[in-house]
Amino acid sequence: MRTFLYDGGFEGFLTALSLALDSGEGCAISKEEATEAGLFSEFVNSGVDPLRAGAARELVERRGSAESWQHVRFAFLSEVAGAETAILEYVQLLAAKGPGADNMLADDRVRKVHRLSASVGGEAHMFKGFVRFKELADKTLYSRIEPDHNILALLVPHFRARLGTCNWVIHDAKRNNAALYFKGRLVYAPLDSARLLEDAKEAKVRELWQHFFKTAAIKERINPRLQRQNVPLKYRKNLTEFET
């Protein structure tokens, strides 16, 4: 089987997707570092071709819709093993069936991608309420997150609209990547959190917030089960109100 390898980035993936679509049936897509040599495997390095990447997007939107394109993008951001090939099969179905493919909910090719897309979209929505900023010594606002999926880019428009006059950083510590917004300019870059210095008054502000969180709760209405459902335990270590 022919496997198209890409560098891990979205544009590289779309390049591989375009090549795989041209190649026809019986192929797969995988990250370069995730492959193992096999007796019957043929590996092709896809590189990065903006024209091919653009053509892949145009095909998805033309044969499907803007929503189909969002499903592709979100499914890719899931980083779930096998997501690349699932997307390939989904796009092949779109190319063959047109817009009606997204209504074929009993088809496993559609169901897989829709499920991944919903998982990513749901986590991104939750994190709009889970991001907690603290003030650094230079007055920059800093937040550390560790989501299951690679949702950093999906969070940025929300906070850019609400904190546009501030300098801020949202740090995905799980992937060692950060969105840095300074003086109206946004960049993505690796970040070493060990070098960050907290403002002296931040500890007091955090203490006050934790005190408010505890005292505002009505004892008779505390529902740990519902709380775990709305704020899963795995996210709490980066939420100020749950720090000990």
C-alpha positions as semicolon CSV with decimal commas, in nm:
position;residue;x (nm);y (nm);z (nm)
1;M;0,000;0,000;0,000
2;R;0,122;0,348;-0,081
3;T;0,146;0,582;0,219
4;F;0,192;0,956;0,171
5;L;0,406;1,107;0,445
6;Y;0,373;1,464;0,568
7;D;0,564;1,683;0,813
8;G;0,294;1,713;1,080
9;G;0,162;2,055;0,973
10;F;-0,182;2,115;0,825
11;E;-0,054;2,246;0,490
12;G;0,172;1,942;0,461
13;F;-0,125;1,718;0,538
14;L;-0,339;1,888;0,271
15;T;-0,055;1,838;0,021
16;A;-0,048;1,468;0,107
17;L;-0,429;1,458;0,084
18;S;-0,419;1,605;-0,267
19;L;-0,157;1,351;-0,378
20;A;-0,352;1,064;-0,226
21;L;-0,672;1,176;-0,399
22;D;-0,489;1,181;-0,733
23;S;-0,344;0,838;-0,659
24;G;-0,686;0,677;-0,618
25;E;-0,791;0,394;-0,386
26;G;-0,564;0,182;-0,171
27;C;-0,345;0,446;-0,008
28;A;-0,302;0,613;0,330
29;I;-0,159;0,928;0,491
30;S;0,073;0,937;0,792
31;K;0,315;1,165;0,975
32;E;0,676;1,112;0,880
33;E;0,787;1,008;1,231
34;A;0,494;0,771;1,283
35;T;0,578;0,523;1,007
36;E;0,741;0,184;1,026
37;A;0,896;0,010;0,730
38;G;0,690;-0,281;0,599
39;L;0,745;-0,548;0,337
40;F;0,451;-0,431;0,127
41;S;0,463;-0,061;0,208
42;E;0,559;0,217;-0,031
43;F;0,630;0,553;0,133
44;V;0,611;0,882;-0,055
45;N;0,730;1,210;0,099
46;S;0,466;1,467;0,012
47;G;0,653;1,786;0,100
48;V;0,455;2,111;0,124
49;D;0,288;2,251;-0,186
50;P;0,057;2,552;-0,125
51;L;-0,111;2,502;-0,464
52;R;-0,197;2,141;-0,388
53;A;-0,307;2,233;-0,036
54;G;-0,537;2,501;-0,178
55;A;-0,674;2,256;-0,434
56;A;-0,758;2,007;-0,159
57;R;-0,955;2,271;0,031
58;E;-1,131;2,387;-0,285
59;L;-1,238;2,029;-0,359
60;V;-1,382;1,978;-0,010
61;E;-1,579;2,304;-0,022
62;R;-1,696;2,254;-0,382
63;R;-1,805;1,890;-0,352
64;G;-1,915;1,934;0,010
65;S;-1,962;2,264;0,190
66;A;-1,798;2,508;0,431
67;E;-1,919;2,276;0,706
68;S;-1,744;1,983;0,538
69;W;-1,423;2,184;0,541
70;Q;-1,466;2,252;0,913
71;H;-1,511;1,879;0,973
72;V;-1,182;1,813;0,789
73;R;-0,993;2,082;0,980
74;F;-1,130;1,984;1,321
75;A;-1,075;1,612;1,262
76;F;-0,712;1,686;1,176
77;L;-0,672;1,886;1,499
78;S;-0,794;1,587;1,699
79;E;-0,448;1,426;1,658
80;V;-0,615;1,088;1,702
81;A;-0,425;0,795;1,551
82;G;-0,559;0,717;1,205
83;A;-0,737;1,052;1,168
84;E;-0,546;1,132;0,848
85;T;-0,664;0,824;0,663
86;A;-1,017;0,868;0,801
87;I;-1,019;1,219;0,650
88;L;-0,890;1,083;0,319
89;E;-1,174;0,830;0,301
90;Y;-1,426;1,099;0,395
91;V;-1,302;1,336;0,125
92;Q;-1,302;1,055;-0,132
93;L;-1,669;1,001;-0,045
94;L;-1,739;1,374;-0,080
95;A;-1,572;1,375;-0,420
96;A;-1,789;1,083;-0,533
97;K;-2,124;1,174;-0,377
98;G;-2,119;1,552;-0,344
99;P;-2,293;1,752;-0,067
100;G;-2,524;1,462;0,017
101;A;-2,232;1,267;0,165
102;D;-2,254;1,457;0,495
103;N;-2,608;1,325;0,538
104;M;-2,491;0,963;0,509
105;L;-2,464;0,933;0,887
106;A;-2,477;0,553;0,882
107;D;-2,162;0,543;0,669
108;D;-1,856;0,477;0,885
109;R;-1,645;0,715;0,675
110;V;-1,877;1,003;0,760
111;R;-1,940;0,898;1,119
112;K;-1,566;0,880;1,205
113;V;-1,486;1,230;1,082
114;H;-1,802;1,387;1,224
115;R;-1,727;1,228;1,563
116;L;-1,370;1,359;1,567
117;S;-1,488;1,703;1,456
118;A;-1,752;1,715;1,731
119;S;-1,496;1,613;1,994
120;V;-1,258;1,891;1,892
121;G;-1,532;2,152;1,863
122;G;-1,674;2,055;2,201
123;E;-1,338;2,079;2,376
124;A;-1,262;2,416;2,215
125;H;-1,599;2,546;2,336
126;M;-1,532;2,424;2,691
127;F;-1,188;2,583;2,701
128;K;-1,328;2,927;2,624
129;G;-1,454;2,905;2,982
130;F;-1,159;2,710;3,124
131;V;-0,875;2,946;3,030
132;R;-0,741;3,125;3,340
133;F;-0,495;3,413;3,300
134;K;-0,241;3,533;3,553
135;E;-0,042;3,854;3,531
136;L;0,332;3,831;3,473
137;A;0,592;4,080;3,591
138;D;0,574;4,273;3,262
139;K;0,189;4,287;3,288
140;T;0,143;4,027;3,015
141;L;-0,149;3,792;3,078
142;Y;-0,046;3,426;3,074
143;S;-0,254;3,107;3,066
144;R;-0,138;2,745;3,066
145;I;-0,362;2,478;2,912
146;E;-0,326;2,106;2,838
147;P;-0,616;2,005;2,611
148;D;-0,660;1,659;2,464
149;H;-0,678;1,802;2,113
150;N;-0,473;2,066;1,935
151;I;-0,729;2,344;1,983
152;L;-0,500;2,644;2,045
153;A;-0,573;2,809;1,710
154;L;-0,948;2,766;1,770
155;L;-0,927;2,959;2,098
156;V;-0,730;3,255;1,966
157;P;-1,014;3,443;1,785
158;H;-1,228;3,434;2,102
159;F;-0,960;3,588;2,325
160;R;-0,827;3,820;2,058
161;A;-1,174;3,977;2,037
162;R;-1,204;4,011;2,414
163;L;-0,848;4,101;2,513
164;G;-0,740;4,292;2,205
165;T;-0,588;4,581;2,401
166;C;-0,380;4,354;2,627
167;N;-0,066;4,153;2,572
168;W;-0,140;3,787;2,638
169;V;-0,008;3,434;2,599
170;I;-0,200;3,108;2,583
171;H;0,045;2,824;2,634
172;D;-0,039;2,468;2,529
173;A;0,209;2,299;2,762
174;K;0,119;1,953;2,633
175;R;0,249;2,044;2,287
176;N;0,507;2,306;2,390
177;N;0,337;2,564;2,170
178;A;0,200;2,906;2,251
179;A;-0,007;3,182;2,094
180;L;0,163;3,513;2,180
181;Y;-0,030;3,835;2,125
182;F;0,178;4,152;2,165
183;K;0,077;4,501;2,055
184;G;-0,179;4,370;1,808
185;R;0,052;4,111;1,653
186;L;-0,010;3,737;1,688
187;V;0,260;3,471;1,655
188;Y;0,282;3,101;1,741
189;A;0,606;2,978;1,892
190;P;0,753;2,720;2,133
191;L;0,755;2,840;2,494
192;D;0,948;2,735;2,803
193;S;0,717;2,810;3,097
194;A;1,007;2,781;3,343
195;R;1,131;3,122;3,228
196;L;0,806;3,303;3,311
197;L;0,803;3,533;3,614
198;E;0,478;3,598;3,798
199;D;0,384;3,947;3,915
200;A;0,425;3,991;4,291
201;K;0,056;4,076;4,346
202;E;-0,069;3,781;4,140
203;A;-0,042;3,532;4,427
204;K;-0,270;3,754;4,640
205;V;-0,524;3,789;4,358
206;R;-0,524;3,412;4,311
207;E;-0,577;3,361;4,684
208;L;-0,873;3,599;4,684
209;W;-1,029;3,424;4,384
210;Q;-0,994;3,084;4,552
211;H;-1,151;3,222;4,870
212;F;-1,443;3,365;4,671
213;F;-1,493;3,035;4,488
214;K;-1,516;2,846;4,818
215;T;-1,732;3,093;5,011
216;A;-1,975;3,166;4,725
217;A;-2,073;2,800;4,704
218;I;-2,397;2,702;4,880
219;K;-2,310;2,398;5,091
220;E;-2,650;2,232;5,052
221;R;-2,630;2,257;4,672
222;I;-2,277;2,122;4,622
223;N;-2,294;1,840;4,366
224;P;-1,949;1,684;4,306
225;R;-2,081;1,452;4,034
226;L;-2,228;1,739;3,832
227;Q;-1,914;1,945;3,893
228;R;-1,695;1,665;3,753
229;Q;-1,924;1,647;3,450
230;N;-1,898;2,021;3,380
231;V;-1,531;2,059;3,482
232;P;-1,349;1,727;3,426
233;L;-1,073;1,643;3,674
234;K;-0,808;1,628;3,401
235;Y;-0,846;2,003;3,334
236;R;-0,846;2,127;3,694
237;K;-0,474;2,155;3,757
238;N;-0,467;2,465;3,535
239;L;-0,780;2,624;3,687
240;T;-0,705;2,872;3,965
241;E;-1,012;2,786;4,174
242;F;-0,906;2,421;4,201
243;E;-0,541;2,483;4,292
244;T;-0,439;2,380;4,641
